[in-house]
Amino acid sequence: MSEKGIVFDIQRFSIHDGLGIRTLVFLKGCNLRCQWCSNPESQRFKPDLFFQPEKCVGCQACIKVCPQKAIIIKKGQIFFRRELCKNCGKCAEVCYAEARVIKGKEMSTDEVIKEVIKDNAFYSKTQGGITLGGGEPLQQSNFALSILKKCKEKGLSTAIETSGYVPWENIERVIPYTDFFLYDIKHMDPKVHKQYIGVDNQLILSNLEKLVKRAMIIIRTPLIPSFNDTETDVNDIAQHVAKLGINELNLLPYQNYGRYKYNLLGRDYPFKNDKILDKEDVNKLRTVVIKQGLKVKIGG
């Protein structure tokens, strides 16, 4: 029987999430709360509703189908009482203007593979394949394992983007079916890590030390203003990565895409310093990584 899980997006023709052209399958659910999160719709394990009022054409179809009466007419205007919304998705089903969109739906392994295999011709020509992202895909470990196994049966290249903040057994069981891991290290100081992310980095670093002995790993570090964008911060990470014998570290400059998405979810954006790093700043940090003998890629 095909395993089932919650997927919130499938992105084709990705060139920044592993080798070659890849299809990125986003699994829902994450136990971290990075203040700058660019995909807040990935955090909960249940569906979430994006609402874009500027797209609403006033057809009132949503009002008729909402079982919670969360959408009402008042003084000739449509009001959305999000606090009553249960994210059932009935409004999104009838919203042809796509002002209301549900993020997250249950899919089976077979359904995912059916979508992924459509681009098989591109994978074979570019050494591409499938990358599981999130959220934290290894939070849905049974579903992730099932997808990876099926991909290997089809001869596809496989990769996982992970924060590493999961029980070791969740990682260990997928190693035989994963060609490489895109593993996040965000900060080396456990106190700073907890302040901005909600947890310290002990489990993340412990799992990485175990994984490095058994798998190919590329480290990825988001460059976040006021959090880890100094030369000291990046050098600490690069030094640790080099000591582990990993040879590549990708730097991902911060973009404030998350602010807009938080608005769509009716939530406040928690990050308070969202300046964009300029090219000169990023190049300085790139040099820091190179000095540690590592291959570095920007935005990879």
N, C-alpha and C positions, 0 to 999 in steps of 0.2 A: 504494500500500500504506500502511495506517495506521501512523503512528509509534508506538512503544511506550516506556514509561517506568515509573518506580516512584512510586506514590502511597501515602501513608500515612494519608490521611483526606480525606473530603469533607464539609464542614460547610455545612448549609443555613441560610437565613434570618439571615445575618450582617448586622449594621447598623454594624459598627465597622471595616470593611475596604474603604471606598470609598462612593460615592454610592448611596443607595437600599438595597433588599434585595438581597443578593448571595449567591452560592454560592462558598465558599472552597475551592479545590482545593489541597491540601498536597502538594508534590512532595518526595521524600526526597533527602537529601544536603545537607551544608553544610560549607564549608571554614573556618568560624569556630568558635571554642570559647568562647563567652561563658560566664563562670562561672555566671551566673544563669539559663541557658537554661531556658525553660519547656516546651520540646518536645525533650528529649534524644533521643527516638525519631526525630527528624528528621535527626540528624547523619550517620549512616552511609548509604551508598547501598544497603545490603543490608537485608533484613527483620530486625526485632528482635522479641524475645518479651517481652511483659508477663506477669508472674506475680504473682497476688494469692492468696496461700495461704489467706487468710480465706474465700475463696469455694469452696475445694476441698471437695467432698462425699465424697471417698474412694472414688470408683467404680473407680479403678485402670485406666480405659480408656487413659490416657496411657502407662502402664507397658508395656502390650501393644504399642503402636505405635512407641515411641521407638527408632529404629535405632541410636542412640548409647549406649543404656542409661544415659541421664543421669538417669532417674527410677527409683528403687528403693524396695523395702520393707525397712526395717531395724527390728527389734524392734517390729513392728506399726505402724510409722509410715512415711509417705511422705516420701522425701527427694529434693530436686532438686539434682543436681550440675551447676550452671550452666556450670562450666568445660568440661564435655564437650558441652554443647549446641551444635548447629550452626544453630539457628534454622530448621530445615526446615519447621516448622509442623504436622507430623503430629499432635502432641499437641493443638494448638489446634483442629484439625478435629474431634476426638472429645470435646472438653471442653464438654459442654452447659451446665455451670455458669459458663462463661466465666472460669474461674480462670486460664486460659492463653489469651492473645490475641496473634496475630501483627500487628505494625504494619509495613505495607509490602507491597504486592503489585503485580505487573506489570499495567498496563492499557494499552490502545491508545487513541489519540486518539478513535476512534469510541465507545469505551466511556465515556470521560469525558464526551463531548458528550451521549451518551444520558442520563447522570445529570443533567447541568447543565440540559438543555433541559426537564426535567420542571417546573421552576419558572418557565418563561418568562412566565406570566401575571403573576407578582409583579414581574418585571423591568420589564415594560412599564408597569405602574402606578406604579412608584416610581423610574424611571430607574436601576434596578439592573442587575446583570449578574454576570459571573464575575470573581473575583480569584484569581490564582495566588500561592500562598504557599509556605512551606516550614518548615525548611530554607531553602535558597537555590534558588528555582525556575530561575534562569538558569544553574545548574550543569548542569541537564538542558536545555540550550538548544534542541536539535533538537525535543525533546518539547514544550517550552513554546511554541516557535514554531508547531508544528503545531496545538496546541490553540487558540492565539490566532487563527490564520488561519481555522480552522474556525468559531470563534465569530463572527468578522467576516462570514463567509459567511451565518451565521444571523441577522445583524443585532444581535448582543448587544454590550453595553458590556463593555469589558475593562480590567483593571488588573493590576499586578504589585506585590507586596511584595518589595523587594530590599534587601540590605545594600550593594549596589554593589561587593562584593569579587569581581568576575569580570572576565575580559578584556573590553575595551571592545567588541570585535566581538560578544560575546554579547548586550550591551545594544542595540547599533546595529541588529542584524537584526530585533529585535522592535518597534522604535519605530513602524513604519507600522501595526502591528496592535494597539497599546496606547493606550487613551484617556488613561490617566494612571498615573503611577508613585508608589507609596508608598515613599519612600526613607529609609532609616535613617541618621541621624548620631548616634553614641553619645558621642563625645568629640572635642574638637579637639586635644588633646595626644597626639602619636603615641606617646610613651613609656607614658603611662597606658593608652592604647588597647591597646597590645601586652601590657601586664602583665595586663590583665583579659580580653582577647579572643584573644590569641595571635598577632595580626598588627598592624602599624601601620595608620594610616588614609590613607596616601598615595594608594593606588589608588582608594579610596572617594571621596576628595575630587576627585581628578583626573577620574574618570568623571562625577561630579556636575556639574563645570564644563562638560563637553562636552554632557551630557544637557539641561541647563537651556536651551540654545539651541534645542532641537528637540522638547521635550515638556512636557506639563503635569506638575508635580511637587508633591506634598505631602510635607513632611519629617516624619518620626516619630522621636521621641527617648524611649527608655525611661528613666524616672527611677529610678536604681539607687543604693541607700544605699552610701556610702563611695566610689562611683565617679564619679557626675556629678550629685549632688543638691544642690550648692551654687548660690547665685545667680551666682557667677562662672562656674561650669561652664556653666550654662544660658545666661547672657548671651553667652558666647563663641560658642556654637552659634547662638543667635538672630541675633547680629550678622553672622555669616558668611552665614547664610541670607538675611538682608535685603539684603546686598551683592550677592548673586547675582540678586536680583530675584524670588525666590520669596516668595509672600505668605502661606503657611500653614505652621504648625508644630504638630504634635500631640504632646502630652505623655502618656506611657503610664506611670502609676505602677506600680512594682514590686509583683508578687504572687508569693508563694513556691510557686506551683503546681509548679514544677520539682522541688522536694524529693521529693514523693511519687512522681513519675514515675521519678526516679533509683532509688528503692527498688524499683519494679516491674521495672526493668532489671537489678537486682542491682549497681548502681554507687553510689559515694559521691558525694554532692552537693558540688561543689567550692566553692560560694559560702559564705563564712564570716560575712557580715554581712547577714542577711536581715530586718532590721526593716522594718516597713511604714510608709511616710510617711503622716502624718496630713493631714487636709483643709487645715489651716492652712498647713502646709509647702508643699503642692501649689499653693495659691492664691498664695503669695508668688512661686513660680517662674512661675506663669501671668502675674503682673503684669510680671515681668522680660521675658517674651516680648512682651507687649503694648507695652511701652515702646520696643521696636525696630520698632514699626509693623506687626507681624504679626498675622494672625488666628490664634487659638489654640483648640484643642479638647482637652479632657481625656479620655483613654481612647479616642480616635478611631482 
